[in-house]
Amino acid sequence: MNILILGSGGRESAFAWKLAQSPKCKNLFIAPGNAGTGQYGTNVNIGVNDFAGIKQLVLSKGINMVLVGPEEPLVKGIHDFFLADEQLKNIPVIGPQQHGAQLEGSKDFSKQFMARHNIPAAQSQTFTQDTLADGLAYLATIGLPIVLKADGLAAGKGVLICQSLQEAEQELKEMLTEAKFGAASAKVVIEQFLSGIELSVFVLTDGSNYKILPSAKDYKRIGEGDTGLNTGGMGSVSPVPFADAAFLKKVEERVITPTIDGLKSENIPYKGFIFIGLMNCGGDPYMIEYNCRMGDPETESVLPRIESDFVDLLLGVAEGNLNERELVISNKIAATVVMVAGGYPGEYLKNKVITGIENVRGSYVFHAGTSADRDNVITTGGRVLAVTSLQDNLFDALQQATADASRIYYDGMYFRRDIGFDLL
């Protein structure tokens, strides 16, 4: 098969590494890709939202399947674009159509979906500029801290946790009346704060059947000890030690099955990944959010633990017979350390030469914000590399990934040395 991956981050680098291992994969293309994805296939400089350019590429290269990495093209309807085009409609797209992608594209849609299907979640209500007075009144009833979520896509920045009522009132006004997050905050979900330990569970579905992929936990804060600003993710581990068989059975019964059944009952076609963001509250799972794609950096911890042919699993999604495909998960533990640019998540350094990747001994290096510049690999993004080690226990995986990250250098390099230590 000729396969196209859309995206350019660490997640897509891990996908490229995994798909290239399959005997079913003949040629792999990544649009736009990065310096790392080029090791496994051919990078093509086309943006993920350039649907016309993607069509041209698919037809010229004889692409047989498209795997969509990030959420934006899904929310903008890349899958629907294929289905509506005579030349493209028979080429499978792994990723939901626009309606299903609303699980991530609209926090309000997803909260209403959870309510309709009795999926346990934090108490919440949604408000607009016209109902700002009602929103301010609701803030006083929900208890502290208060969570405010921009309804639309805000590049991972649209969630605020307010420690005082005064702060929540000020932020709500800014989001609704001053477009703090642009069009994404035209609606705001006010949500009860859940205390517990976060984790993510990943599901691959053909719309009827599903496979539960390994669980993972990611670390969002820039500083060690989970301090400082939120980021796209500074590291992850898989599996999550407290997500044992009993807990995952609750997740399947209370969240996954009602989600798949709910999509079917509402005639929402869904072929692809469902990222289920959860809070473990005293042993019970509560939904925080859905994403309509795999997480990043969780993908870099999850994929190395999948031993079966990943292209075969994706074919099961495309053909609607995922239940007939084999999913084999390693008992080993994966730990991922994300290396970022100096200044990230604020204004960060770019175009710094990366050295020492060849010195890494016991880890995989997945590229995120990199590009090739003649003979050099240079930094182009805030998150630069994801270093993943697969070992027999969590301590060894963390030690190895951290040691290997230390063997890489670029000006302004930074990574957290405490990823996963809260779980030891």
For each residue, the residues with C-beta under 8 A, 3 or more apart:
1: 24 25 26 64 65 311
2: 26 27 28 29 61 62 63 64 65
3: 19 25 27 28 29 63 64 65 66 67 311
4: 29 30 31 54 57 58 61 63 65 66 67
5: 12 15 16 19 28 29 30 31 33 37 41 66 67 69
6: 12 31 48 54 66 67 68 69 70 73 78
7: 11 12 15 30 33 48 68 69 70
8: 12 30 32 33 34 37 48
9: 12 13 34 69 70 296 368 369 381 383
10: 13 14 296 297 299 300 338 366 367 368 383 385 386
11: 7 14 15 69 70 293 294 295 296 297 299 300
12: 5 6 7 8 9 15 16 30 33 34 37 69
13: 9 10 16 17 34 36 37 300 366 367 368 386
14: 10 11 17 18 299 300 303 304 366 386 388
15: 5 7 11 12 18 19 67 69 294 299 303
16: 5 12 13 19 20 28 30 33 36 37 39 40 41
17: 13 14 20 21 39 40 303 364 366
18: 14 15 21 22 303 306 310
19: 3 5 15 16 22 25 28 40 67 310 311
20: 16 17 25 28 40 41
21: 17 18 25 309 310
22: 18 19 25 309 310 311 312
23: 309
24: 1 309 311 312 315
25: 1 3 19 20 21 22 28 311
26: 1 2
27: 2 3 41 42 61
28: 2 3 5 16 19 20 25 40 41 42
29: 2 3 4 5 41 42 43 44 57 61 63
30: 4 5 7 8 12 16 33 37 38 40 41 42 43 44
31: 4 5 6 43 44 45 46 47 48 53 54 57
32: 8 43 44 45 46 47 48
33: 5 7 8 12 16 30 37 38 41 43 44
34: 8 9 12 13 37 38 43 367 368 369 370 371 380
35: 38 367 370 371 372 377 378
36: 13 16 39 365 366 367 368 370 385
37: 5 8 12 13 16 30 33 34 40 41 43 367
38: 30 33 34 35 41 42 43 372
39: 16 17 36
40: 16 17 19 20 28 30 37
41: 5 16 20 27 28 29 30 33 37 38
42: 27 28 29 30 38
43: 29 30 31 32 33 34 37 38
44: 29 30 31 32 33 57
45: 31 32
46: 31 32 50 53 54 57
47: 31 32 50 53
48: 6 7 8 31 32 68 69 70 72 73 78
49: 72 73 76
50: 46 47 53 54
51: 54 55 73 78 81
52: 55 56
53: 31 46 47 50 56 57
54: 4 6 31 46 50 51 57 58 66 78
55: 51 52 58 59 81 85 87 88
56: 52 53 59 60
57: 4 29 31 44 46 53 54 60 61 63
58: 4 54 55 61 63 66 88 91
59: 55 56 62 63 87 88
60: 56 57
61: 2 4 27 29 57 58
62: 2 59
63: 2 3 4 29 57 58 59 66 91
64: 1 2 3 91 92
65: 1 2 3 4 91 92 93 94 314 315 318
66: 3 4 5 6 54 58 63 78 82 91 92 93 94 95
67: 3 4 5 6 15 19 94 95 314
68: 6 7 48 73 74 78 79 93 94 95 272 293
69: 5 6 7 9 11 12 15 48 293 294
70: 6 7 9 11 48 73 74 293
71: 74 75 101 104 105 153 291 292 293
72: 48 49 75 76 153
73: 6 48 49 51 68 70 76 78 95
74: 68 70 71 77 78 79 95 96 98 101 104 105 272 292 293
75: 71 72 98 101 102 104 105 153 292
76: 49 72 73 98
77: 74 80 81 97 98 101
78: 6 48 51 54 66 68 73 74 81 82 93 95
79: 68 74 82 83 93 95 96 97 98 101 271
80: 77 83 84 97 98
81: 51 55 77 78 84 85 88
82: 66 78 79 85 88 89 91 93
83: 79 80 88 89 97
84: 80 81 89
85: 55 81 82 88 89
86: 89
87: 55 59
88: 55 58 59 81 82 83 85 91
89: 82 83 84 85 86
90:
91: 58 63 64 65 66 82 88
92: 64 65 66 271 317 318 319
93: 65 66 68 78 79 82 271
94: 65 66 67 68 271 272 273 314 317 318
95: 66 67 68 73 74 78 79 101 271 272 273 292 293
96: 74 79 99 100 101 103 268 269 270 271 272 292
97: 77 79 80 83 100 101 268 269 270
98: 74 75 76 77 79 80 101 102 105
99: 96 102 268 269
100: 96 97 103 263 268 269 270 272 292
101: 71 74 75 77 79 95 96 97 98 104 105 292
102: 75 98 99 105 106 109 110
103: 96 100 109 110 113 274 290 291 292
104: 71 74 75 101 110 153 275 289 290 291 292 293
105: 71 74 75 98 101 102 109 152 153 292
106: 102 109 110 151 152 187
107: 110 111 126 149 150 151 152 187 189 289
108: 111 112 126 151 187 189
109: 102 103 105 106 112 113
110: 102 103 104 106 107 113 114 289 290
111: 107 108 114 115 121 124 126 189 191
112: 108 109 115 116
113: 103 109 110 116 117 119 262 266
114: 110 111 117 119 121 287
115: 111 112 118 119 121
116: 112 113 262
117: 113 114 258 259 261 262
118: 115 258
119: 113 114 115 254 255 258 259 262 287
120: 254 255 284 285 286 287
121: 111 114 115 124 286 287 288
122: 147 191 192 193 194 286 287 288
123: 142 191 192
124: 111 121 189 190 191 192
125: 135 138 189 190
126: 107 108 111 151 187 188 189 190
127: 131 132 134 135 138 172 176 187 188 190
128: 131 132 176 186 187 188
129: 132 176 177 186
130:
131: 127 128 134 135
132: 127 128 129 135 136 172 173 176 177
133: 136 137
134: 127 131 137 138
135: 125 127 131 132 138 139 172 176 188 190
136: 132 133 139 140 169 172
137: 133 134 140 141
138: 125 127 134 135 141 142 190
139: 135 136 142 146 165 168 169 172 190
140: 136 137 165
141: 137 138
142: 123 138 139 146 190 191 192
143: 146 192 193
144: 162 163 164 165 193
145: 161 162 163 193
146: 139 142 143 161 162 165 168 190 191 193
147: 122 159 160 161 162 190 191 192 193
148: 159 160 162 168 171 172 175 188 189 190 191
149: 107 158 159 160 188 189 191
150: 107 154 158 159 175 180 181 184 185 187 188
151: 106 107 108 126 184 185 186 187 188 189
152: 105 106 107 158 181 183 184 185 186 187
153: 71 72 75 104 105 158 184
154: 150 157 158 181 182 184 185
155: 158
156: 230 232
157: 154 181 230
158: 149 150 152 153 154 155 181 184 185
159: 147 148 149 150 230
160: 147 148 149 171 175
161: 145 146 147 193
162: 144 145 146 147 148 165 167 168 171
163: 144 145 167
164: 144 167 168
165: 139 140 144 146 162 168 169
166: 169 170
167: 162 163 164 170 171
168: 139 146 148 162 164 165 171 172 190
169: 136 139 165 166 172 173
170: 166 167 173 174
171: 148 160 162 167 168 174 175 180
172: 127 132 135 136 139 148 168 169 175 176 188 190
173: 132 169 170 176 177 178
174: 170 171 177 178 180
175: 148 150 160 171 172 178 179 180 181 185 188
176: 127 128 129 132 135 172 173 185 186 188
177: 129 132 173 174
178: 173 174 175
179: 175 182 183 185 186
180: 150 171 174 175 185
181: 150 152 154 157 158 175 184 185
182: 154 179 185
183: 152 179 186
184: 150 151 152 153 154 158 181
185: 150 151 152 154 158 175 176 179 180 181 182 188
186: 128 129 151 152 176 179 183
187: 106 107 108 126 127 128 150 151 152
188: 126 127 128 135 148 149 150 151 172 175 176 185
189: 107 108 111 124 125 126 148 149 151
190: 124 125 126 127 135 138 139 142 146 147 148 168 172
191: 111 122 123 124 142 146 147 148 149
192: 122 123 124 142 143 147
193: 122 143 144 145 146 147 161
194: 122 279 281 286 288
195: 279 281
196: 279 280 281 282 286
197: 217 242 279 280
198: 217 277 278 279 280 288
199: 215 216 217 240 242 243 278 280
200: 215 216 217 218 275 276 277 278 295 298
201: 212 213 215 243 248 251 255 256 276 278
202: 212 213 214 215 216 273 274 275 276 294 295 298 302
203: 210 211 212 213 256 259 260 273 274 276
204: 210 211 213 272 273 313 317 322
205: 208 209 210 211 260 270 271 272 273 274 317 322
206: 209 210 271 316 317 318 319 320 321 322
207: 263 264 269 270 271 320
208: 205 260 264 320
209: 205 206 316 320 321 322 323
210: 203 204 205 206 256 260 322
211: 203 204 205 313 322 325 327
212: 201 202 203 248 252 256
213: 201 202 203 204 302 306 327 329
214: 202 238 239 301 302 305 306 329
215: 199 200 201 202 238 239 240 243 248
216: 199 200 202 236 237 238 239 240 295 298 301 302
217: 197 198 199 200 236 237 238 240 420 423
218: 200 233 234 235 236 295 297 298
219: 226 233 234 235 236 416 419 420
220: 226 230 231 232 233 234
221: 226 227 228 229 230 231 234
222: 227 228 229 230 231 234 340 344 345 416
223: 226 227 228 416
224: 227 416 417 418
225: 418
226: 219 220 221 223 422
227: 221 222 223 224
228: 221 222 223
229: 221 222 345 346
230: 156 157 159 220 221 222 345
231: 220 221 222 234 340 344 345 382 383
232: 156 220 296 345 382 383
233: 218 219 220 236 295 296 297 298 338 383
234: 218 219 220 221 222 231 297 337 338 340 415 416 419
235: 218 219 297 335 336 337 338 415 416 419 420
236: 216 217 218 219 233 295 297 298 300 301 335 336 419
237: 216 217 240 301 333 334 335 336 394 397 398 419 420 423
238: 214 215 216 217 298 301 302 305 333 334
239: 214 215 216 243 305 333
240: 199 215 216 217 237 243 423
241: 244 394 423
242: 197 199 247 280 423
243: 199 201 215 239 240 247 248 251 280
244: 241 247 248
245: 248 249
246: 249 250
247: 242 243 244 250 251 280 283 285
248: 201 212 215 243 244 245 251 252
249: 245 246 252 253
250: 246 247 253 254 283 284 285
251: 201 243 247 248 254 255 256 276 278 285
252: 212 248 249 255 256 257
253: 249 250 256 257
254: 119 120 250 251 258 285
255: 119 120 201 251 252 258 259 276 278 285 287
256: 201 203 210 212 251 252 253 259 260 274 276
257: 252 253 260 261
258: 117 118 119 254 255 261 262
259: 117 119 203 255 256 262 263 274 276 290
260: 203 205 208 210 256 257 263 264 270
261: 117 257 258 264 265
262: 113 116 117 119 258 259 265 266
263: 100 207 259 260 266 268 269 270
264: 207 208 260 261 267 268
265: 261 262
266: 113 262 263
267: 264
268: 96 97 99 100 263 264
269: 96 97 99 100 207 263
270: 96 97 100 205 207 260 263 274
271: 79 92 93 94 95 96 205 206 207 317 318
272: 68 74 94 95 96 100 204 205 292 293 317
273: 94 95 202 203 204 205 291 292 293 294
274: 103 202 203 205 256 259 270 290 291 292
275: 104 200 202 290 291 292 293 294 295 298
276: 200 201 202 203 251 255 256 259 287 290
277: 198 200 287 288 289 290 291
278: 198 199 200 201 251 255 285 286 287 288
279: 194 195 196 197 198 285 286 288
280: 196 197 198 199 242 243 247 283 284 285
281: 194 195 196 284 285 286
282: 196
283: 247 250 280
284: 120 250 280 281
285: 120 247 250 251 254 255 278 279 280 281
286: 120 121 122 194 196 278 279 281
287: 114 119 120 121 122 255 276 277 278 290
288: 121 122 194 198 277 278 279
289: 104 107 110 277
290: 103 104 110 259 274 275 276 277 287
291: 71 103 104 273 274 275 277 294 295
292: 71 74 75 95 96 100 101 103 104 105 272 273 274 275
293: 11 68 69 70 71 74 95 104 272 273 275
294: 11 15 69 202 273 275 291 298 299 302
295: 11 200 202 216 218 233 236 275 291 298 299
296: 9 10 11 232 233 299 300 368
297: 10 11 218 233 234 235 236 300 301 336 338 383 386
298: 200 202 216 218 233 236 238 275 294 295 301 302
299: 10 11 14 15 294 295 296 302 303
300: 10 11 13 14 236 296 297 303 304 334 336 364 366 386 388
301: 214 216 236 237 238 297 298 304 305 334 335 336 388
302: 202 213 214 216 238 294 298 299 305 306 334
303: 14 15 17 18 299 300 306 310
304: 14 300 301 330 334 364 388 390
305: 214 238 239 301 302 329 330 332 334 390
306: 18 213 214 302 303 310 327 328 329 330
307: 328 329 330
308: 312 313 325 326 327 328
309: 21 22 23 24 312 313 326
310: 18 19 21 22 303 306 313 314
311: 1 3 19 22 24 25 314 315
312: 22 24 308 309 315 316 325 326
313: 204 211 308 309 310 316 317 322 325 327
314: 65 67 94 310 311 317 318
315: 24 65 311 312 318 319 325
316: 206 209 312 313 319 320 321 322 323 324 325
317: 92 94 204 205 206 271 272 313 314 320 322
318: 65 92 94 206 271 314 315
319: 92 206 315 316
320: 206 207 208 209 316 317
321: 206 209 316 324 325
322: 204 205 206 209 210 211 313 316 317 325
323: 209 316
324: 316 321
325: 211 308 312 313 315 316 321 322
326: 308 309 312
327: 211 213 306 308 313
328: 306 307 308
329: 213 214 305 306 307
330: 304 305 306 307 390
331:
332: 305 390 391 392 397
333: 237 238 239 390 391 392 393 394 396 397
334: 237 238 300 301 302 304 305 388 389 390 397
335: 235 236 237 301 388 389 391 394 397 398 400 401 419 420
336: 235 236 237 297 300 301 386 387 388 401 419
337: 234 235 386 387 388 401 402 405 415 416 419
338: 10 233 234 235 297 368 383 385 386 387 415 416
339: 383 384 385 386 387 405 408 413 414 415
340: 222 231 234 344 345 348 382 383 384 413 414 415
341: 344 348 349 350 352 369 379 381 382 383 384 412 413 414
342: 348 349 411 412 413 414
343: 346 347 348 349 412
344: 222 231 340 341 348 382 383 414
345: 222 229 230 231 232 340 348 382
346: 229 343
347: 343
348: 340 341 342 343 344 345 382 412
349: 341 342 343 352 379 411 412
350: 341 378 379 380 381
351: 373 378 379 380
352: 341 349 378 379 410 411 412
353: 376 377 378 410 411
354: 357 370 376 377 378 379 384 385 408 409 410
355: 408 409 410
356: 359 360 407 408 409
357: 354 360 365 377 385 408
358:
359: 356 407 408
360: 356 357 363 365 387 404 407 408
361: 400 403 404 407
362: 389 391 400 403 404
363: 360 387 388 389 400 401 404 405
364: 17 300 304 387 388 389 390
365: 36 357 360 385 386 387 388 404 408
366: 10 13 14 17 36 300 385 386 387 388
367: 10 13 34 35 36 37 370 377 384 385 386
368: 9 10 13 34 36 296 338 381 383 384 385 386
369: 9 34 341 379 380 381 382 383 384
370: 34 35 36 354 367 377 378 379 380 381 384 385
371: 34 35 377 378 380
372: 35 38 376 377 378
373: 351 376 377 378
374:
375:
376: 353 354 372 373
377: 35 353 354 357 367 370 371 372 373
378: 35 350 351 352 353 354 370 371 372 373
379: 341 349 350 351 352 354 369 370 384 410
380: 34 350 351 369 370 371
381: 9 341 350 368 369 370 384
382: 231 232 340 341 344 345 348 369
383: 9 10 231 232 233 297 338 339 340 341 344 368 369 386
384: 339 340 341 354 367 368 369 370 379 381 410 413
385: 10 36 338 339 354 357 365 366 367 368 370 405 408
386: 10 13 14 297 300 336 337 338 339 365 366 367 368 383
387: 336 337 338 339 360 363 364 365 366 401 404 405 408 415
388: 14 300 301 304 334 335 336 337 363 364 365 366 401
389: 334 335 362 363 364 396 397 398 400 401 404
390: 304 305 330 332 333 334 364 397
391: 332 333 335 362 394 396 397 400
392: 332 333 396
393: 333 396 397
394: 237 241 333 335 391 397 398 420 423 424
395: 398 399 424
396: 333 389 391 392 393 399 400
397: 237 332 333 334 335 389 390 391 393 394 400 401 420
398: 237 335 389 394 395 401 402 419 420 421 424
399: 395 396 402 403
400: 335 361 362 363 389 391 396 397 403 404
401: 335 336 337 363 387 388 389 397 398 404 405 419
402: 337 398 399 405 406 415 417 419
403: 361 362 399 400 406 407
404: 360 361 362 363 365 387 389 400 401 407 408
405: 337 339 363 385 387 401 402 408 415
406: 402 403
407: 356 359 360 361 403 404
408: 339 354 355 356 357 359 360 365 385 387 404 405 413
409: 354 355 356 413
410: 352 353 354 355 379 384 413
411: 342 349 352 353
412: 341 342 343 348 349 352
413: 339 340 341 342 384 408 409 410
414: 339 340 341 342 344
415: 234 235 337 338 339 340 387 402 405
416: 219 222 223 224 234 235 337 338 419
417: 224 402
418: 224 225 421 422
419: 219 234 235 236 237 335 336 337 398 401 402 416
420: 217 219 235 237 335 394 397 398 423 424
421: 398 418 424
422: 226 418
423: 217 237 240 241 242 394 420
424: 394 395 398 420 421
